[in-house]
Structures are given as C-alpha cells and as structure tokens.
Amino acid sequence: MKWTPVRLFTSSSATDQITTVKQLPINLIEPILDHLYFDPPTLLNCALVGRAWVHPSQRGIFREIILEIPYEDHMYTVLTLSAVLTETPRLASYVQSLVLYQFRNPAIIEALHSATANIVQRLPNVNTLCLTSVAWDGLSTSLQVALTTMLRAPLLTRVSFDGFEIPFARLASLLSYATHLKALHTQGHYGFDMPTPSILKLEMERTGFGPGGSSDNLLAWFQQSLCPFDVQNLQSLQIKSSVASGILQYLGRNLCELELLSFTSYEVLHTPDSIPFLKYTPNLHNLTIDIIQGVGHHPAPGIMSLFEPLLNPNGNSAPLQHLTINIARAAGLSIHNIDPNLQWGAFDMLLGKPEFSLLRTVKIAVICEIKISDKDSIKEAFRRMLAYLEGSGKLEVEEVCGTPNY
C-alpha cells in the first residue's frame, strides 16, 4: 500500500495541530535564505520556520494518494493512513488526486478493501480519479460504493481507466454518475456488451483512448442519441489514427487539440476513408502525431496527406498554430536512411505555404531506446532537411532516450 507520488509520510509533522500560522515578517526572509545553504541545522531547528512551512508541506505531501496492492506492510500502511485522516480531517481535504492500483480479489483482502473504502469516503476534494489494473467485480461492496459516491462528487472532473476490468454496461453506468466530468482517458479492455441508453446529457471537454479494445465501444456509445455525454463540444482528443476519421466526422468541429496515436503513412495512404482527418477539424490549434518510423515507410507523405484538406486556392490561413511530431525510430533506422528521397524537404515546403502562416511552432522529438551516437546528429539532420522551418525560427528538434508510450 502506498500513498503520495514519492511514497513518503512523516506522522509527526502530519498530525501536529497548529491552529494559527503567522506569515513570516519580510525582514526575516533574507536572513533565512542566507542561512539556507550555510547553516541548514540551525534553519531546520527554527520553530518559527517549521511552523510556517508545515501546512504548505502537508498540502504538497497529500496532494496525491496512490494506493497499491500488493505492497509491503500494506495493511498496516492503509490503517495508519486511515487513522491519520480520521484524526486530522484537514489533511484529507488536501487530496486532489486518487490512484488505485492492482485492486482485485476481495476474498483475500476484504479487510484491506474496507479500510481503503474508509479512506476514499474521507476525501471531499478529489478532482482526479485513476483506476489502473483494477477489477471492478474484484472490489469489495464497500469499496465499490465509495468509488461510486466519489464519481458523483461535483469536484470530480477527470477520470482515467487503464486496464480497468469491468463489463461495458457497468462502465457506462458508472460514467453516467460523473455528472461534472470534463476529461476522460481510457486504455484497456472492458468487454463488448453495449450499455443501456440514458437520458442524461453531460458535456465533456477532453477525452483520450489509448491502445486497447475499449475505444470502439466507447466511440459507438458516444454516438448514440441517448448517450449521457454530449461530446459535440469536445475540445481535446487523443485517439489511434486508424479509427480517427470516423469519430472526427462526428465530433471534430470544436476540437482545439488532437493527438493521433500509432500513426503510419502506409495505413493513411492505403485507407481512403482515413485521409482527410483535418477536413473535420476547422478549429484545430494544436496537433500531435505519434509515429513509429520503420526503414521502409517514410512518415512525411502520410503527414502531408493530412494537411491536403487545409490547402485552398485563396490561400486562407488554417487555424493550426502548434504541430508536434513524435518519431520512434525502429531498429535499423539511422541518420543515413532517415530521409532517402528528400521527403522531409517536401514537407518543409508545404508548411511554407500561406495556408500555414499562423503556424508558430513545429516540434520534432526523435525517440530512441539508445542515445544516438552519430557524428552527424539527428538534430542537425532535421535542421538541414527542414530549412524553411529552421530559418523562420519555428523549428524545435530534440532527441529523447526511452520507450514510446504509444
């Protein structure tokens, strides 16, 4: 069992009862700063400083709670946390984000689920709820009730489900309780049964669909006339490019931000219905394209095909202001074969047209698991290939070591 992003808790500082905390006089600030690095022991022993900083420190420590099973001494930990929140309700009011991770079989840890439910019930100001690797039918009844109550809370505006095992009809029912939901992210499989329609209408501003089998059901549900969520005014969307065309026709008109996951030129160029993505997004300001570039498939032609609907004989400016292209380099792709047919140059010329005069930044992030050691670096190569963007000051290129999350 864990809580806070840094898995840190100090019971003595958390349970101190301080009724009033006076602001430090301005004439003390400079001496304190002077001694911050030169005499830390004296500063740490200063009761005035400690009392003045205790509440801000607690707000930071308790801003997010992460509860994870299994975890060493998890039962002791959750009972201790429950006791602290009971003794000092003020600390519970600081919690804005709650994450449940690996909660499944209540038959084994019924008492732990019940103690967790007690914690959830004491958090009045949570605005973000994340359920990761959680099986709904594996939760105790008390924990299910506590989470359902939290979904009804007016302050809860953001929900994330990642690997949340639940029948789709039940998922739809839970979401229908979240009447103030503004942002939804889903990733994973939930089953394939469609939900019973609801008559309640909610407005949602942001949603995202990561890799997995949930997006088709949710997208179909959103398009039902009696779905409780009104997504016509959706402002931000993250979605796999392979299913983007159909849904953008339905809810793209008011989108300001769009992220296309797992984009490939081959898929776009060989699926006619998927070509005019941006035809349906007349108010799009920020576009992010996540690409896995193989040796045989250059991403530039597919990206350029996305922009074709924005070209017009009058040269009217498209609303796009910020473009981000994340490129995950496949094995075998090196600086020598990154642009064999000068197709990035054609892309550079396209963005120099009057239709893209409002474009302010183009950021290219090259993601690789091992740091690039080529003498002629990826950064320099892109700056040469994208001469117009480089010269206009719009281009930003960076190398990122790591594994792409798309």
C-alpha positions as CSV (number, residue, x, y, z in Angstrom):
1,M,0.0,0.0,0.0
2,K,1.4,3.4,-1.0
3,W,0.5,7.0,-0.8
4,T,1.9,10.2,-2.4
5,P,4.0,10.1,-5.6
6,V,7.2,9.8,-3.6
7,R,5.9,7.2,-1.2
8,L,6.7,9.5,1.7
9,F,5.0,10.1,5.0
10,T,6.0,11.6,8.4
11,S,3.4,11.0,11.0
12,S,4.8,13.6,13.5
13,S,4.6,16.5,11.1
14,A,1.3,15.3,9.6
15,T,-0.5,15.2,12.9
16,D,0.7,18.3,14.6
17,Q,-2.2,20.5,15.4
18,I,-1.5,24.2,14.6
19,T,-4.4,26.4,14.9
20,T,-2.8,29.6,13.5
21,V,0.3,30.1,11.4
22,K,1.6,33.7,11.1
23,Q,3.2,34.8,7.9
24,L,7.0,35.4,8.3
25,P,7.9,39.0,8.6
26,I,9.7,40.3,5.5
27,N,12.8,41.3,7.4
28,L,13.3,37.6,8.3
29,I,13.1,36.3,4.7
30,E,16.6,37.4,3.7
31,P,18.5,36.1,6.7
32,I,16.7,32.7,6.4
33,L,17.7,32.5,2.7
34,D,21.3,33.4,3.7
35,H,21.5,30.5,6.1
36,L,19.6,28.1,3.9
37,Y,22.8,26.6,2.5
38,F,25.4,27.7,5.0
39,D,23.7,26.5,8.2
40,P,20.9,24.0,7.5
41,P,20.8,22.5,11.1
42,T,20.0,25.9,12.6
43,L,17.4,26.5,10.0
44,L,15.8,23.1,10.5
45,N,15.7,23.7,14.2
46,C,14.0,27.1,13.9
47,A,10.5,26.6,15.3
48,L,9.1,29.7,13.5
49,V,10.2,28.4,10.1
50,G,9.0,24.9,10.8
51,R,5.6,26.1,11.9
52,A,5.2,28.4,8.9
53,W,6.1,25.7,6.4
54,V,4.1,22.8,7.9
55,H,0.8,23.5,6.1
56,P,2.3,24.1,2.7
57,S,4.4,21.0,3.1
58,Q,1.4,18.9,4.0
59,R,-0.5,20.2,1.0
60,G,2.3,19.0,-1.2
61,I,2.6,15.6,0.5
62,F,-1.1,14.9,0.5
63,R,-1.9,16.3,-3.0
64,E,-2.0,12.8,-4.5
65,I,-2.5,9.5,-2.8
66,I,-1.5,6.3,-4.6
67,L,-2.9,3.1,-3.1
68,E,-1.3,-0.1,-4.4
69,I,-1.7,-3.8,-3.7
70,P,0.3,-5.8,-3.1
71,Y,2.8,-3.8,-1.2
72,E,5.0,-4.5,1.9
73,D,3.1,-3.9,5.1
74,H,0.1,-2.7,3.1
75,M,-2.5,-3.4,5.8
76,Y,-0.5,-1.5,8.4
77,T,0.0,1.3,6.0
78,V,-3.6,1.8,5.0
79,L,-4.8,1.5,8.6
80,T,-2.2,4.1,9.6
81,L,-3.3,6.5,6.8
82,S,-6.9,6.0,7.7
83,A,-6.2,6.8,11.3
84,V,-4.2,10.0,10.3
85,L,-7.1,11.2,8.1
86,T,-9.6,10.5,10.9
87,E,-7.5,12.3,13.5
88,T,-6.7,15.3,11.2
89,P,-9.5,15.8,8.6
90,R,-7.7,18.8,7.3
91,L,-5.2,16.5,5.6
92,A,-7.9,14.7,3.7
93,S,-9.1,18.0,2.3
94,Y,-5.7,18.5,0.6
95,V,-6.0,15.3,-1.5
96,Q,-6.8,16.2,-5.1
97,S,-5.8,13.0,-6.9
98,L,-6.5,9.4,-6.0
99,V,-4.9,6.4,-7.8
100,L,-5.9,2.8,-7.1
101,Y,-3.5,0.2,-8.5
102,Q,-3.8,-3.6,-8.6
103,F,-7.0,-3.8,-6.6
104,R,-8.6,-7.2,-7.4
105,N,-9.6,-10.1,-5.2
106,P,-11.6,-9.1,-2.1
107,A,-11.8,-12.6,-0.8
108,I,-8.1,-12.5,0.1
109,I,-8.0,-8.9,1.4
110,E,-11.6,-8.0,2.4
111,A,-10.4,-6.0,5.4
112,L,-7.9,-4.1,3.3
113,H,-10.6,-3.1,0.8
114,S,-12.9,-2.0,3.6
115,A,-10.1,0.1,5.1
116,T,-9.4,1.6,1.6
117,A,-13.1,2.4,1.3
118,N,-12.9,4.3,4.6
119,I,-10.1,6.4,3.1
120,V,-12.0,7.1,-0.1
121,Q,-15.0,8.2,1.9
122,R,-12.9,10.8,3.7
123,L,-11.6,12.6,0.6
124,P,-14.0,15.5,-0.2
125,N,-11.9,17.4,-2.7
126,V,-10.6,14.8,-5.2
127,N,-10.8,16.1,-8.8
128,T,-8.9,13.3,-10.5
129,L,-9.5,9.6,-10.1
130,C,-7.3,6.9,-11.7
131,L,-8.1,3.2,-11.7
132,T,-5.2,1.2,-13.0
133,S,-5.2,-2.7,-13.2
134,V,-8.4,-2.8,-11.2
135,A,-11.1,-5.5,-11.5
136,W,-14.5,-4.0,-10.6
137,D,-16.0,-7.3,-9.7
138,G,-12.9,-8.0,-7.5
139,L,-13.6,-5.0,-5.3
140,S,-15.5,-5.3,-2.0
141,T,-19.0,-3.9,-1.9
142,S,-18.0,-1.1,0.4
143,L,-15.2,0.0,-1.9
144,Q,-17.5,-0.1,-4.9
145,V,-20.0,2.1,-3.1
146,A,-17.2,4.5,-2.0
147,L,-15.9,4.9,-5.6
148,T,-19.4,5.3,-7.0
149,T,-20.1,8.1,-4.4
150,M,-16.8,9.8,-5.4
151,L,-17.9,9.7,-9.1
152,R,-21.0,11.6,-8.1
153,A,-19.0,14.4,-6.4
154,P,-19.2,17.8,-8.1
155,L,-15.4,18.4,-7.8
156,L,-14.5,15.2,-9.7
157,T,-13.8,16.4,-13.3
158,R,-11.1,13.9,-14.5
159,V,-11.2,10.1,-14.7
160,S,-8.6,7.7,-16.1
161,F,-9.2,4.0,-16.6
162,D,-6.1,1.9,-17.6
163,G,-6.7,-1.9,-17.6
164,F,-9.9,-1.4,-15.8
165,E,-11.7,-4.8,-15.9
166,I,-15.5,-4.2,-16.0
167,P,-18.4,-5.1,-18.2
168,F,-19.0,-2.3,-20.6
169,A,-22.7,-1.8,-19.5
170,R,-21.4,-1.3,-15.9
171,L,-18.7,1.1,-17.0
172,A,-21.3,3.2,-18.8
173,S,-23.5,3.2,-15.7
174,L,-20.6,4.4,-13.6
175,L,-19.7,7.2,-16.0
176,S,-23.3,8.3,-16.0
177,Y,-22.9,9.2,-12.3
178,A,-20.0,11.5,-13.1
179,T,-22.2,14.5,-14.0
180,H,-19.3,17.0,-13.8
181,L,-16.8,15.0,-15.8
182,K,-14.7,17.1,-18.2
183,A,-11.8,14.8,-19.1
184,L,-11.8,11.0,-19.7
185,H,-8.9,8.7,-20.6
186,T,-9.4,5.0,-21.2
187,Q,-7.0,2.3,-22.1
188,G,-7.6,-1.5,-22.0
189,H,-10.4,-4.0,-22.5
190,Y,-13.8,-3.8,-20.8
191,G,-15.9,-6.4,-22.6
192,F,-18.1,-6.0,-25.6
193,D,-21.7,-5.6,-24.4
194,M,-23.3,-2.2,-25.2
195,P,-24.8,-0.2,-22.4
196,T,-28.4,0.6,-21.8
197,P,-29.1,4.2,-23.1
198,S,-29.5,7.0,-20.6
199,I,-31.5,10.2,-20.9
200,L,-29.0,12.4,-19.0
201,K,-26.8,14.8,-21.1
202,L,-23.4,15.8,-20.0
203,E,-20.8,18.0,-21.7
204,M,-17.2,16.7,-21.9
205,E,-14.2,18.8,-22.9
206,R,-11.4,16.2,-23.1
207,T,-11.1,12.5,-23.8
208,G,-8.4,10.1,-24.8
209,F,-8.3,6.5,-26.0
210,G,-5.0,4.6,-25.6
211,P,-4.1,1.3,-27.2
212,G,-6.6,-1.5,-26.4
213,G,-10.1,-2.7,-27.1
214,S,-12.2,-0.1,-25.3
215,S,-12.3,2.7,-27.8
216,D,-14.6,1.1,-30.4
217,N,-17.3,0.6,-27.7
218,L,-16.9,4.0,-26.2
219,L,-16.9,5.8,-29.6
220,A,-20.0,3.9,-30.6
221,W,-21.7,4.7,-27.3
222,F,-20.8,8.4,-27.6
223,Q,-22.6,8.5,-31.0
224,Q,-25.9,7.0,-29.6
225,S,-28.6,9.6,-29.3
226,L,-29.3,8.7,-25.7
227,C,-25.7,8.6,-24.5
228,P,-25.4,10.7,-21.3
229,F,-22.3,12.6,-22.7
230,D,-22.6,15.4,-25.1
231,V,-19.3,15.3,-26.9
232,Q,-20.2,17.8,-29.7
233,N,-18.3,20.4,-27.8
234,L,-15.2,18.2,-27.2
235,Q,-12.1,20.4,-27.2
236,S,-9.3,17.8,-26.8
237,L,-9.0,14.3,-28.1
238,Q,-6.3,11.6,-28.1
239,I,-7.1,8.6,-30.4
240,K,-5.5,6.0,-32.6
241,S,-5.1,7.3,-36.1
242,S,-6.7,4.1,-37.5
243,V,-10.1,5.0,-36.1
244,A,-9.8,8.7,-36.1
245,S,-11.6,9.5,-39.4
246,G,-15.0,8.2,-38.4
247,I,-15.1,9.8,-35.0
248,L,-13.7,13.1,-36.2
249,Q,-16.6,13.4,-38.6
250,Y,-18.8,13.2,-35.6
251,L,-17.1,15.4,-33.0
252,G,-14.2,17.2,-34.7
253,R,-15.8,20.6,-35.3
254,N,-14.9,22.1,-32.0
255,L,-11.7,20.3,-31.3
256,C,-8.8,22.6,-30.4
257,E,-6.3,19.8,-29.5
258,L,-5.8,16.5,-31.3
259,E,-3.2,13.7,-30.7
260,L,-3.1,10.9,-33.3
261,L,-1.5,7.7,-31.8
262,S,0.3,5.0,-33.7
263,F,0.3,7.0,-37.0
264,T,1.8,5.3,-40.1
265,S,2.0,6.6,-43.6
266,Y,1.2,3.2,-45.1
267,E,-2.1,3.0,-43.2
268,V,-3.2,6.5,-44.0
269,L,-2.2,6.3,-47.7
270,H,-3.9,2.9,-48.2
271,T,-7.1,3.6,-46.3
272,P,-9.0,6.2,-48.4
273,D,-11.5,7.0,-45.6
274,S,-8.8,7.9,-43.2
275,I,-7.0,10.5,-45.4
276,P,-9.0,13.7,-44.7
277,F,-8.5,13.8,-40.9
278,L,-8.2,17.5,-40.7
279,K,-11.1,18.2,-43.0
280,Y,-13.4,17.8,-40.0
281,T,-11.4,19.9,-37.5
282,P,-11.8,23.6,-38.6
283,N,-10.9,25.0,-35.2
284,L,-7.8,22.8,-34.5
285,H,-4.9,24.8,-32.9
286,N,-2.7,22.0,-31.6
287,L,-1.9,18.8,-33.4
288,T,0.4,16.0,-32.1
289,I,1.3,13.0,-34.3
290,D,2.9,9.9,-32.7
291,I,4.8,7.9,-35.3
292,I,6.8,4.6,-35.3
293,Q,9.1,5.0,-38.3
294,G,10.3,1.9,-40.0
295,V,13.0,1.6,-42.6
296,G,10.5,1.0,-45.4
297,H,7.8,3.6,-44.6
298,H,8.7,7.3,-44.6
299,P,6.2,9.3,-42.4
300,A,6.3,12.6,-44.4
301,P,3.9,11.5,-47.2
302,G,1.3,10.4,-44.8
303,I,1.6,13.6,-42.7
304,M,1.4,15.7,-45.9
305,S,-1.8,13.9,-46.9
306,L,-3.4,15.0,-43.6
307,F,-2.8,18.6,-44.5
308,E,-4.2,18.5,-48.0
309,P,-7.7,19.4,-46.9
310,L,-6.3,22.7,-45.5
311,L,-4.9,23.8,-48.8
312,N,-7.2,26.2,-50.8
313,P,-6.9,28.3,-53.9
314,N,-7.4,31.5,-51.9
315,G,-4.6,30.8,-49.5
316,N,-6.7,31.3,-46.5
317,S,-4.9,30.5,-43.3
318,A,-5.6,27.3,-41.4
319,P,-6.0,27.8,-37.7
320,L,-3.2,25.3,-36.8
321,Q,-0.7,27.0,-34.5
322,H,1.4,24.2,-32.9
323,L,2.5,21.0,-34.5
324,T,4.3,18.2,-32.6
325,I,5.7,15.1,-34.3
326,N,7.0,12.3,-32.1
327,I,9.0,9.8,-34.1
328,A,10.0,6.5,-32.5
329,R,12.9,5.2,-34.5
330,A,12.6,1.5,-35.5
331,A,15.7,-0.8,-35.4
332,G,17.9,-0.3,-38.4
333,L,16.9,3.3,-38.9
334,S,20.0,5.5,-38.9
335,I,20.9,9.0,-39.9
336,H,21.9,7.7,-43.3
337,N,18.4,6.4,-44.2
338,I,16.2,8.8,-42.3
339,D,15.3,10.7,-45.5
340,P,16.4,8.8,-48.6
341,N,14.1,10.6,-51.0
342,L,14.2,14.1,-49.6
343,Q,10.6,13.8,-48.5
344,W,11.1,15.9,-45.4
345,G,12.1,18.7,-47.7
346,A,8.7,18.5,-49.5
347,F,7.0,18.6,-46.1
348,D,9.1,21.7,-45.2
349,M,7.9,23.4,-48.5
350,L,4.3,22.5,-47.7
351,L,4.4,24.3,-44.4
352,G,5.9,27.3,-46.1
353,K,2.6,27.9,-48.0
354,P,0.3,30.8,-47.0
355,E,-2.3,28.5,-45.6
356,F,0.1,27.7,-42.7
357,S,1.0,31.3,-41.9
358,L,-0.5,31.0,-38.4
359,L,1.8,28.1,-37.5
360,R,4.0,29.2,-34.7
361,T,5.9,26.1,-33.6
362,V,6.9,22.8,-35.1
363,K,8.4,20.4,-32.6
364,I,10.0,17.1,-33.7
365,A,11.0,14.7,-31.0
366,V,13.0,11.7,-32.1
367,I,12.6,8.8,-29.5
368,C,15.1,6.0,-29.3
369,E,16.0,3.5,-26.7
370,I,19.8,4.1,-27.0
371,K,21.3,7.5,-27.3
372,I,22.2,8.4,-30.8
373,S,25.9,8.4,-31.3
374,D,26.1,9.5,-35.0
375,K,28.6,12.3,-35.5
376,D,26.1,14.0,-37.8
377,S,23.3,14.2,-35.2
378,I,19.6,13.8,-35.8
379,K,19.1,17.4,-34.7
380,E,21.4,18.7,-37.3
381,A,19.9,16.5,-40.0
382,F,16.3,17.7,-39.4
383,R,17.5,21.3,-39.3
384,R,19.0,20.8,-42.7
385,M,16.0,18.9,-44.1
386,L,13.5,21.5,-42.8
387,A,15.4,24.6,-43.9
388,Y,12.3,26.9,-44.1
389,L,11.1,26.0,-40.6
390,E,14.6,26.3,-39.2
391,G,15.1,29.7,-40.8
392,S,11.8,31.0,-39.6
393,G,12.6,30.1,-36.0
394,K,9.6,27.8,-35.8
395,L,11.5,24.5,-35.6
396,E,12.5,22.7,-32.4
397,V,14.2,19.3,-32.6
398,E,15.1,17.1,-29.6
399,E,16.4,13.6,-29.0
400,V,14.6,11.6,-26.3
401,C,16.0,8.4,-24.9
402,G,13.3,6.0,-23.8
403,T,10.5,3.8,-25.0
404,P,7.4,5.5,-26.7
405,N,4.1,5.1,-24.8
406,Y,2.1,4.8,-27.9
